[in-house]
Amino acid sequence: MDKTARGFRQLSVWQKSYEMTLDIYRLTRNFPKSELYGMTSQIQRAAVSIPANISEGYDRNHKKEYVQFLSIARGSLGELETLLMLAKDLGYLSGNDFCAVDAKRAETARMIQGLIRSLS
């Protein structure tokens, strides 16, 4: 892996997942207080896991480990998809907010899958 001075931050997949995580935090501010230690926390943890695993895998400096961490990030995207659907169906997210953040989630998933393919 050819690393530049900016490291993982130059990766468009990391940038997209980081932006999505910020969006998730903004959206979950409006969730019911009764969900603070439930769904709100779980959605935030799943979202944070995505850019965190991309960056950790990148900095491991071994292709096999990088692919493993990308796979973990991909799993977190699946978890996030389910949680976002639940939040929408429970009325915690509007349809528009759900569509916007889910589009970013789907794009991030495609980018991670493409990166895994290119490294394998």
Beta strands, then each sheet from edge to edge (+ up, - down):
end
